């Protein structure tokens, strides 16, 4: 019974984190996707520059949302350390969208908004899978495990008097 309760608690915690991560990610996606299109088609910047600039803005929002909402119960190892690591991992997570956008734009020669946005979505999905795993592993560390109350309670045995 203890095993089932712990498995349920672990699953519930993971689901709770995943939902919060998804909400923060959805807002960051809107910032990233909208910002990329604004920079690319509104301002006229290049396809890769547009993606990088919008991703930096969205990643800043995502860091703050994840640190102070999604993973606020996790150990804090210093905001400077987390922030730098978060952006290094975001840089790695930015590679799939840049590769897909670069391939579609420069190799296939498809320059329209439809193809650009399809490439952006495919790359973002791939990058998001990496980011979810890497944030939990290296940025927002798990809080130290607390033993269950019954494990730390003194064992009551028969009272013996001498």
VEXKESE-847755 format. One record per atom (N, C-alpha, C): residue number from 1; z, x, y. Coordinates in Angstrom, 2 decimals, decimal comma, m for minus. Last residue first. Layout:
// VEXKESE-847755
kegu | Z | X | Y
NUM | Z | X | Y .
...
END
This chain:
// VEXKESE-847755
kegu | Z | X | Y
162 | 34,91 | 13,25 | m2,88 .
162 | 35,61 | 14,23 | m3,71 .
162 | 37,02 | 14,28 | m3,35 .
161 | 32,47 | 10,76 | m3,10 .
161 | 33,66 | 11,32 | m2,44 .
161 | 34,33 | 12,26 | m3,39 .
160 | 29,21 | 9,84 | m2,48 .
160 | 30,18 | 10,38 | m3,42 .
160 | 31,32 | 10,97 | m2,62 .
159 | 26,85 | 7,41 | m2,12 .
159 | 27,94 | 8,14 | m1,49 .
159 | 28,90 | 8,61 | m2,56 .
158 | 23,49 | 7,70 | m3,10 .
158 | 24,83 | 7,16 | m3,35 .
158 | 25,88 | 8,04 | m2,69 .
157 | 21,37 | 8,25 | m0,27 .
157 | 21,69 | 8,29 | m1,69 .
157 | 23,07 | 7,71 | m1,90 .
156 | 18,80 | 8,22 | 1,94 .
156 | 20,12 | 7,67 | 1,63 .
156 | 20,31 | 7,71 | 0,12 .
155 | 17,22 | 10,71 | 3,67 .
155 | 17,25 | 9,98 | 2,40 .
155 | 18,67 | 9,51 | 2,12 .
154 | 16,50 | 10,30 | 7,08 .
154 | 17,26 | 10,96 | 6,00 .
154 | 17,30 | 10,06 | 4,78 .
153 | 13,12 | 9,89 | 8,12 .
153 | 14,47 | 9,33 | 8,02 .
153 | 15,21 | 10,05 | 6,89 .
152 | 10,59 | 10,73 | 8,01 .
152 | 11,52 | 11,63 | 8,67 .
152 | 12,95 | 11,09 | 8,63 .
151 | 9,17 | 8,76 | 6,70 .
151 | 9,12 | 10,11 | 6,14 .
151 | 10,15 | 11,04 | 6,79 .
150 | 9,45 | 6,47 | 8,20 .
150 | 10,15 | 6,52 | 6,92 .
150 | 10,14 | 7,91 | 6,30 .
149 | 7,78 | 7,08 | 10,37 .
149 | 9,23 | 7,00 | 10,56 .
149 | 9,95 | 7,14 | 9,24 .
148 | 5,16 | 9,44 | 9,71 .
148 | 5,69 | 8,08 | 9,73 .
148 | 7,21 | 8,09 | 9,78 .
147 | 4,64 | 12,22 | 11,93 .
147 | 4,95 | 11,70 | 10,60 .
147 | 5,47 | 10,27 | 10,71 .
146 | 1,92 | 12,48 | 14,07 .
146 | 3,35 | 12,20 | 13,99 .
146 | 3,65 | 11,68 | 12,58 .
145 | m0,47 | 14,92 | 14,86 .
145 | m0,05 | 13,82 | 13,98 .
145 | 1,46 | 13,69 | 13,95 .
144 | m1,44 | 15,57 | 18,17 .
144 | m0,78 | 16,03 | 16,95 .
144 | m0,27 | 14,84 | 16,15 .
143 | m4,51 | 13,97 | 19,11 .
143 | m3,09 | 14,22 | 19,37 .
143 | m2,46 | 14,73 | 18,08 .
142 | m7,66 | 15,56 | 19,04 .
142 | m6,73 | 14,58 | 18,49 .
142 | m5,30 | 14,97 | 18,85 .
141 | m9,42 | 16,45 | 22,04 .
141 | m8,78 | 16,78 | 20,78 .
141 | m7,81 | 15,69 | 20,34 .
140 | m12,17 | 16,31 | 23,46 .
140 | m11,02 | 15,40 | 23,49 .
140 | m10,32 | 15,50 | 22,14 .
139 | m13,82 | 18,61 | 22,61 .
139 | m13,39 | 18,33 | 23,97 .
139 | m12,12 | 17,51 | 24,00 .
138 | m14,43 | 18,98 | 19,83 .
138 | m14,10 | 20,12 | 20,68 .
138 | m13,53 | 19,78 | 22,05 .
137 | m14,73 | 16,54 | 18,37 .
137 | m14,40 | 17,79 | 17,68 .
137 | m13,86 | 18,86 | 18,62 .
136 | m15,43 | 14,58 | 20,17 .
136 | m14,23 | 14,39 | 19,35 .
136 | m13,79 | 15,71 | 18,73 .
135 | m17,78 | 15,72 | 21,17 .
135 | m16,65 | 15,43 | 22,07 .
135 | m15,36 | 15,30 | 21,28 .
134 | m19,48 | 15,87 | 18,90 .
134 | m18,96 | 17,10 | 19,50 .
134 | m17,79 | 16,85 | 20,46 .
133 | m20,09 | 13,16 | 18,26 .
133 | m19,44 | 14,05 | 17,28 .
133 | m18,78 | 15,24 | 17,98 .
132 | m21,29 | 12,34 | 20,64 .
132 | m20,14 | 11,61 | 20,09 .
132 | m19,37 | 12,51 | 19,14 .
131 | m23,45 | 14,21 | 20,93 .
131 | m22,34 | 14,19 | 21,87 .
131 | m21,11 | 13,47 | 21,31 .
130 | m25,22 | 13,61 | 18,77 .
130 | m24,58 | 14,92 | 18,86 .
130 | m23,35 | 14,87 | 19,76 .
129 | m25,91 | 11,00 | 19,52 .
129 | m25,29 | 11,25 | 18,22 .
129 | m24,57 | 12,60 | 18,23 .
128 | m27,15 | 11,49 | 21,99 .
128 | m25,89 | 10,75 | 21,93 .
128 | m25,18 | 10,95 | 20,59 .
127 | m29,57 | 12,77 | 21,36 .
127 | m28,53 | 13,50 | 22,08 .
127 | m27,17 | 12,83 | 22,00 .
126 | m30,92 | 10,61 | 20,13 .
126 | m30,63 | 11,85 | 19,38 .
126 | m29,51 | 12,66 | 20,05 .
125 | m31,05 | 8,82 | 22,30 .
125 | m30,39 | 8,44 | 21,04 .
125 | m30,01 | 9,68 | 20,24 .
124 | m32,56 | 10,32 | 24,13 .
124 | m31,17 | 9,97 | 24,44 .
124 | m30,41 | 9,56 | 23,19 .
123 | m35,07 | 10,47 | 22,90 .
123 | m34,29 | 11,68 | 23,12 .
123 | m32,83 | 11,40 | 23,39 .
122 | m35,78 | 7,73 | 23,03 .
122 | m35,70 | 8,44 | 21,74 .
122 | m34,84 | 9,70 | 21,88 .
121 | m35,74 | 7,29 | 25,84 .
121 | m34,86 | 6,54 | 24,94 .
121 | m34,69 | 7,28 | 23,61 .
120 | m37,74 | 9,06 | 26,77 .
120 | m36,37 | 9,17 | 27,26 .
120 | m35,38 | 8,47 | 26,32 .
119 | m39,99 | 8,03 | 25,54 .
119 | m39,55 | 9,39 | 25,21 .
119 | m38,09 | 9,59 | 25,61 .
118 | m40,07 | 5,60 | 26,92 .
118 | m39,93 | 5,60 | 25,46 .
118 | m39,42 | 6,98 | 25,00 .
117 | m40,48 | 6,57 | 29,51 .
117 | m39,24 | 5,88 | 29,18 .
117 | m39,02 | 5,76 | 27,67 .
116 | m43,03 | 7,70 | 29,30 .
116 | m41,91 | 8,51 | 29,77 .
116 | m40,59 | 7,87 | 29,35 .
115 | m44,55 | 5,51 | 28,60 .
115 | m44,39 | 6,60 | 27,64 .
115 | m43,21 | 7,51 | 28,01 .
114 | m44,23 | 3,98 | 31,01 .
114 | m43,91 | 3,43 | 29,69 .
114 | m43,64 | 4,55 | 28,68 .
113 | m45,13 | 5,62 | 33,19 .
113 | m43,72 | 5,24 | 33,05 .
113 | m43,35 | 4,72 | 31,66 .
112 | m47,54 | 8,15 | 32,08 .
112 | m47,12 | 6,87 | 32,66 .
112 | m45,66 | 6,57 | 32,41 .
111 | m48,52 | 10,43 | 30,84 .
111 | m47,75 | 10,59 | 32,07 .
111 | m47,22 | 9,29 | 32,66 .
110 | m49,30 | 12,18 | 28,11 .
110 | m48,99 | 10,79 | 28,48 .
110 | m48,03 | 10,82 | 29,67 .
109 | m49,97 | 14,56 | 26,82 .
109 | m50,62 | 14,22 | 28,08 .
109 | m50,41 | 12,78 | 28,53 .
108 | m48,84 | 15,69 | 24,63 .
108 | m49,67 | 14,51 | 24,41 .
108 | m50,40 | 14,07 | 25,67 .
107 | m47,61 | 17,90 | 25,91 .
107 | m48,43 | 18,09 | 24,71 .
107 | m49,37 | 16,90 | 24,48 .
106 | m46,35 | 16,86 | 28,24 .
106 | m47,21 | 18,03 | 28,32 .
106 | m48,09 | 18,23 | 27,09 .
105 | m45,06 | 14,34 | 27,58 .
105 | m45,73 | 14,57 | 28,86 .
105 | m46,76 | 15,70 | 28,79 .
104 | m44,09 | 14,61 | 24,95 .
104 | m44,90 | 13,44 | 25,32 .
104 | m45,71 | 13,72 | 26,59 .
103 | m42,67 | 17,06 | 25,18 .
103 | m43,73 | 16,89 | 24,19 .
103 | m44,67 | 15,75 | 24,59 .
102 | m40,81 | 16,47 | 27,22 .
102 | m41,78 | 17,56 | 27,38 .
102 | m42,95 | 17,42 | 26,43 .
101 | m39,35 | 14,41 | 25,97 .
101 | m40,09 | 14,15 | 27,21 .
101 | m41,17 | 15,22 | 27,44 .
100 | m38,33 | 15,88 | 23,75 .
100 | m39,18 | 14,71 | 23,53 .
100 | m40,00 | 14,40 | 24,79 .
99 | m36,87 | 17,91 | 25,09 .
99 | m37,92 | 18,26 | 24,13 .
99 | m38,88 | 17,08 | 23,93 .
98 | m35,09 | 16,40 | 26,60 .
98 | m36,04 | 17,28 | 27,27 .
98 | m37,19 | 17,66 | 26,35 .
97 | m33,60 | 15,03 | 24,58 .
97 | m34,45 | 14,29 | 25,52 .
97 | m35,48 | 15,18 | 26,23 .
96 | m32,47 | 17,42 | 23,21 .
96 | m33,38 | 16,46 | 22,55 .
96 | m34,20 | 15,62 | 23,54 .
95 | m30,91 | 18,73 | 25,37 .
95 | m32,10 | 19,34 | 24,77 .
95 | m33,00 | 18,32 | 24,05 .
94 | m28,58 | 17,50 | 26,05 .
94 | m29,74 | 17,24 | 26,90 .
94 | m31,02 | 17,79 | 26,29 .
93 | m26,68 | 18,53 | 24,37 .
93 | m27,11 | 17,16 | 24,13 .
93 | m28,31 | 16,75 | 24,99 .
92 | m26,31 | 20,97 | 25,66 .
92 | m26,92 | 20,96 | 24,33 .
92 | m27,46 | 19,57 | 24,01 .
91 | m25,13 | 19,91 | 27,96 .
91 | m26,35 | 20,71 | 28,06 .
91 | m27,08 | 20,79 | 26,74 .
90 | m22,92 | 18,75 | 26,86 .
90 | m23,93 | 17,88 | 27,44 .
90 | m25,24 | 18,63 | 27,64 .
89 | m21,55 | 21,08 | 26,18 .
89 | m22,02 | 20,20 | 25,10 .
89 | m23,06 | 19,20 | 25,61 .
88 | m21,08 | 21,96 | 28,79 .
88 | m21,83 | 22,82 | 27,86 .
88 | m22,40 | 21,95 | 26,73 .
87 | m19,53 | 19,84 | 29,74 .
87 | m20,86 | 20,07 | 30,29 .
87 | m21,69 | 21,03 | 29,46 .
86 | m17,25 | 20,10 | 28,12 .
86 | m17,98 | 18,83 | 28,16 .
86 | m19,40 | 19,07 | 28,67 .
85 | m16,38 | 22,64 | 28,89 .
85 | m16,84 | 22,40 | 27,52 .
85 | m17,68 | 21,14 | 27,43 .
84 | m15,66 | 22,06 | 31,56 .
84 | m16,67 | 23,09 | 31,25 .
84 | m17,24 | 22,85 | 29,86 .
83 | m13,71 | 20,05 | 31,10 .
83 | m14,87 | 19,79 | 31,93 .
83 | m15,99 | 20,78 | 31,62 .
82 | m11,75 | 21,33 | 29,52 .
82 | m12,48 | 20,17 | 29,02 .
82 | m13,78 | 19,95 | 29,78 .
81 | m10,90 | 23,36 | 31,32 .
81 | m11,44 | 23,69 | 30,01 .
81 | m12,29 | 22,55 | 29,47 .
80 | m9,97 | 21,73 | 33,46 .
80 | m11,02 | 22,73 | 33,68 .
80 | m11,69 | 23,09 | 32,35 .
79 | m7,95 | 20,16 | 32,28 .
79 | m9,16 | 19,54 | 32,79 .
79 | m10,28 | 20,54 | 32,99 .
78 | m6,31 | 20,78 | 29,30 .
78 | m6,63 | 21,31 | 30,62 .
78 | m7,96 | 20,76 | 31,10 .
77 | m6,15 | 19,39 | 27,00 .
77 | m6,07 | 20,85 | 26,91 .
77 | m6,44 | 21,50 | 28,24 .
76 | m4,49 | 16,62 | 26,01 .
76 | m5,24 | 17,20 | 27,12 .
76 | m5,04 | 18,70 | 27,10 .
75 | m4,81 | 14,57 | 23,14 .
75 | m4,22 | 15,74 | 23,78 .
75 | m5,10 | 16,23 | 24,92 .
74 | m5,52 | 11,10 | 23,66 .
74 | m5,67 | 12,37 | 22,97 .
74 | m5,09 | 13,50 | 23,81 .
73 | m5,46 | 8,87 | 25,16 .
73 | m4,34 | 9,06 | 24,24 .
73 | m4,41 | 10,40 | 23,50 .
72 | m7,89 | 8,82 | 26,48 .
72 | m6,69 | 9,13 | 27,26 .
72 | m5,47 | 9,39 | 26,38 .
71 | m10,51 | 8,43 | 25,63 .
71 | m9,68 | 9,40 | 24,91 .
71 | m8,40 | 9,74 | 25,67 .
70 | m11,43 | 6,32 | 27,36 .
70 | m11,71 | 6,36 | 25,92 .
70 | m10,71 | 7,22 | 25,17 .
69 | m10,14 | 7,07 | 29,97 .
69 | m10,12 | 5,75 | 29,34 .
69 | m10,30 | 5,86 | 27,83 .
68 | m10,31 | 9,63 | 30,95 .
68 | m9,24 | 8,79 | 31,48 .
68 | m9,22 | 7,38 | 30,90 .
67 | m12,45 | 10,79 | 29,54 .
67 | m11,15 | 11,47 | 29,64 .
67 | m10,04 | 10,50 | 30,01 .
66 | m14,56 | 8,91 | 29,82 .
66 | m14,04 | 9,26 | 28,49 .
66 | m12,66 | 9,91 | 28,57 .
65 | m14,90 | 8,80 | 32,62 .
65 | m14,63 | 7,59 | 31,83 .
65 | m14,03 | 7,90 | 30,47 .
64 | m15,42 | 11,51 | 33,23 .
64 | m14,27 | 10,83 | 33,82 .
64 | m13,90 | 9,58 | 33,02 .
63 | m17,76 | 11,92 | 31,69 .
63 | m16,57 | 12,73 | 31,49 .
63 | m15,34 | 11,99 | 32,00 .
62 | m19,52 | 10,02 | 32,79 .
62 | m19,10 | 9,89 | 31,40 .
62 | m17,84 | 10,71 | 31,12 .
61 | m19,91 | 11,02 | 35,40 .
61 | m19,30 | 9,71 | 35,20 .
61 | m18,74 | 9,59 | 33,78 .
60 | m21,15 | 13,41 | 34,64 .
60 | m19,92 | 13,45 | 35,43 .
60 | m19,18 | 12,12 | 35,29 .
59 | m23,41 | 12,43 | 33,37 .
59 | m22,41 | 13,17 | 32,58 .
59 | m21,09 | 13,28 | 33,33 .
58 | m24,86 | 11,34 | 35,49 .
58 | m24,35 | 10,46 | 34,44 .
58 | m23,25 | 11,14 | 33,62 .
57 | m25,46 | 13,73 | 36,89 .
57 | m24,72 | 12,65 | 37,54 .
57 | m24,08 | 11,74 | 36,49 .
56 | m26,89 | 15,10 | 34,91 .
56 | m25,70 | 15,72 | 35,51 .
56 | m24,83 | 14,64 | 36,18 .
55 | m29,02 | 13,33 | 34,48 .
55 | m28,06 | 13,58 | 33,41 .
55 | m26,79 | 14,22 | 33,95 .
54 | m30,47 | 13,51 | 36,84 .
54 | m29,82 | 12,24 | 36,50 .
54 | m28,77 | 12,43 | 35,41 .
53 | m31,33 | 16,23 | 36,61 .
53 | m30,51 | 15,77 | 37,73 .
53 | m29,77 | 14,48 | 37,40 .
52 | m32,86 | 16,18 | 34,19 .
52 | m31,69 | 17,05 | 34,34 .
52 | m30,78 | 16,55 | 35,46 .
51 | m34,91 | 14,35 | 34,77 .
51 | m33,98 | 14,09 | 33,67 .
51 | m32,71 | 14,93 | 33,83 .
50 | m36,24 | 15,62 | 36,87 .
50 | m35,67 | 14,28 | 37,05 .
50 | m34,61 | 14,00 | 36,00 .
49 | m37,13 | 17,92 | 35,57 .
49 | m36,17 | 18,04 | 36,68 .
49 | m35,47 | 16,70 | 36,91 .
48 | m39,01 | 16,77 | 33,83 .
48 | m37,82 | 17,44 | 33,29 .
48 | m36,73 | 17,61 | 34,35 .
47 | m40,95 | 15,58 | 35,57 .
47 | m40,31 | 14,82 | 34,49 .
47 | m39,03 | 15,47 | 33,96 .
46 | m40,50 | 16,28 | 39,15 .
46 | m41,09 | 16,49 | 37,83 .
46 | m40,32 | 15,77 | 36,74 .
45 | m40,19 | 13,74 | 41,73 .
45 | m39,85 | 15,02 | 41,09 .
45 | m40,51 | 15,10 | 39,72 .
44 | m40,54 | 11,39 | 43,17 .
44 | m41,71 | 12,19 | 42,80 .
44 | m41,40 | 13,55 | 42,23 .
43 | m38,87 | 9,34 | 43,87 .
43 | m38,84 | 10,55 | 44,70 .
43 | m40,03 | 11,45 | 44,40 .
42 | m39,72 | 7,40 | 41,99 .
42 | m39,39 | 7,04 | 43,37 .
42 | m39,48 | 8,22 | 44,30 .
41 | m40,21 | 8,64 | 39,56 .
41 | m41,25 | 7,78 | 40,11 .
41 | m40,97 | 7,33 | 41,55 .
40 | m38,01 | 10,49 | 39,18 .
40 | m39,38 | 10,74 | 38,69 .
40 | m40,42 | 9,94 | 39,46 .
39 | m35,70 | 9,41 | 40,35 .
39 | m36,13 | 10,76 | 40,70 .
39 | m37,60 | 11,00 | 40,34 .
38 | m35,75 | 6,86 | 39,08 .
38 | m35,74 | 6,97 | 40,54 .
38 | m36,24 | 8,35 | 40,97 .
37 | m35,63 | 7,60 | 36,38 .
37 | m36,80 | 6,88 | 36,88 .
37 | m36,89 | 6,96 | 38,41 .
36 | m33,09 | 8,82 | 36,40 .
36 | m34,28 | 9,57 | 35,99 .
36 | m35,54 | 8,91 | 36,52 .
35 | m31,47 | 6,67 | 37,17 .
35 | m31,59 | 7,85 | 38,03 .
35 | m32,82 | 8,68 | 37,69 .
34 | m31,76 | 4,96 | 34,96 .
34 | m32,19 | 4,53 | 36,29 .
34 | m32,39 | 5,71 | 37,23 .
33 | m30,71 | 6,67 | 32,96 .
33 | m32,05 | 6,08 | 32,83 .
33 | m32,59 | 5,67 | 34,20 .
32 | m28,13 | 7,33 | 34,01 .
32 | m29,09 | 8,35 | 33,59 .
32 | m30,52 | 7,80 | 33,61 .
31 | m26,97 | 4,80 | 34,50 .
31 | m27,03 | 5,81 | 35,57 .
31 | m28,11 | 6,84 | 35,25 .
30 | m27,23 | 3,71 | 31,94 .
30 | m27,87 | 3,04 | 33,09 .
30 | m28,02 | 4,03 | 34,25 .
29 | m25,64 | 5,56 | 30,53 .
29 | m27,07 | 5,41 | 30,20 .
29 | m27,82 | 4,75 | 31,36 .
28 | m23,14 | 5,05 | 31,60 .
28 | m23,75 | 6,36 | 31,85 .
28 | m25,25 | 6,32 | 31,55 .
27 | m22,80 | 2,51 | 30,49 .
27 | m22,85 | 2,66 | 31,95 .
27 | m23,51 | 4,00 | 32,31 .
26 | m22,82 | 3,25 | 27,79 .
26 | m23,79 | 2,27 | 28,29 .
26 | m23,93 | 2,38 | 29,81 .
25 | m20,63 | 5,01 | 27,60 .
25 | m21,99 | 5,50 | 27,36 .
25 | m23,05 | 4,56 | 27,89 .
24 | m18,55 | 3,25 | 27,99 .
24 | m18,74 | 4,35 | 28,94 .
24 | m20,18 | 4,87 | 28,82 .
23 | m19,04 | 1,69 | 25,68 .
23 | m19,05 | 1,09 | 27,02 .
23 | m19,29 | 2,15 | 28,08 .
22 | m18,78 | 3,59 | 23,62 .
22 | m20,03 | 2,86 | 23,81 .
22 | m20,14 | 2,23 | 25,19 .
21 | m16,15 | 4,37 | 23,87 .
21 | m17,19 | 5,38 | 24,04 .
21 | m18,53 | 4,70 | 24,32 .
20 | m15,01 | 1,91 | 23,14 .
20 | m14,82 | 2,44 | 24,49 .
20 | m15,89 | 3,48 | 24,82 .
19 | m15,91 | 1,80 | 20,45 .
19 | m16,25 | 0,74 | 21,40 .
19 | m16,10 | 1,23 | 22,84 .
18 | m14,76 | 4,13 | 19,38 .
18 | m16,21 | 3,96 | 19,37 .
18 | m16,65 | 2,89 | 20,37 .
17 | m12,03 | 3,60 | 19,61 .
17 | m12,62 | 4,71 | 20,34 .
17 | m14,13 | 4,54 | 20,46 .
16 | m11,91 | 1,40 | 17,81 .
16 | m11,48 | 1,24 | 19,20 .
16 | m12,09 | 2,35 | 20,07 .
15 | m12,72 | 2,65 | 15,44 .
15 | m13,51 | 1,55 | 15,98 .
15 | m13,19 | 1,34 | 17,46 .
14 | m10,61 | 4,48 | 15,11 .
14 | m11,99 | 4,96 | 15,25 .
14 | m12,86 | 3,88 | 15,88 .
13 | m8,47 | 2,68 | 14,82 .
13 | m8,48 | 3,66 | 15,92 .
13 | m9,89 | 4,16 | 16,17 .
12 | m9,26 | 1,35 | 12,49 .
12 | m9,07 | 0,59 | 13,73 .
12 | m9,10 | 1,53 | 14,93 .
11 | m9,23 | 3,47 | 10,63 .
11 | m10,48 | 2,76 | 10,92 .
11 | m10,38 | 2,01 | 12,24 .
10 | m6,49 | 4,09 | 10,67 .
10 | m7,48 | 5,11 | 11,02 .
10 | m8,81 | 4,47 | 11,41 .
9 | m5,40 | 1,70 | 9,79 .
9 | m5,04 | 2,22 | 11,12 .
9 | m6,06 | 3,25 | 11,59 .
8 | m6,53 | 1,59 | 7,19 .
8 | m6,82 | 0,55 | 8,17 .
8 | m6,53 | 1,05 | 9,59 .
7 | m5,35 | 3,85 | 6,06 .
7 | m6,80 | 3,77 | 6,14 .
7 | m7,21 | 2,73 | 7,18 .
6 | m2,63 | 3,09 | 6,18 .
6 | m3,11 | 4,26 | 6,93 .
6 | m4,62 | 4,25 | 7,09 .
5 | m2,71 | 0,89 | 4,45 .
5 | m2,29 | 0,72 | 5,84 .
5 | m2,78 | 1,89 | 6,70 .
4 | m3,51 | 2,09 | 2,06 .
4 | m4,35 | 1,07 | 2,68 .
4 | m3,99 | 0,87 | 4,15 .
3 | m1,30 | 3,79 | 1,57 .
3 | m2,65 | 4,34 | 1,73 .
3 | m3,56 | 3,35 | 2,45 .
2 | 0,76 | 1,94 | 1,20 .
2 | 0,84 | 2,89 | 2,32 .
2 | m0,55 | 3,46 | 2,62 .
1 | 0,00 | 0,82 | m1,18 .
1 | 0,00 | 0,00 | 0,00 .
1 | 0,00 | 0,87 | 1,26 .
END
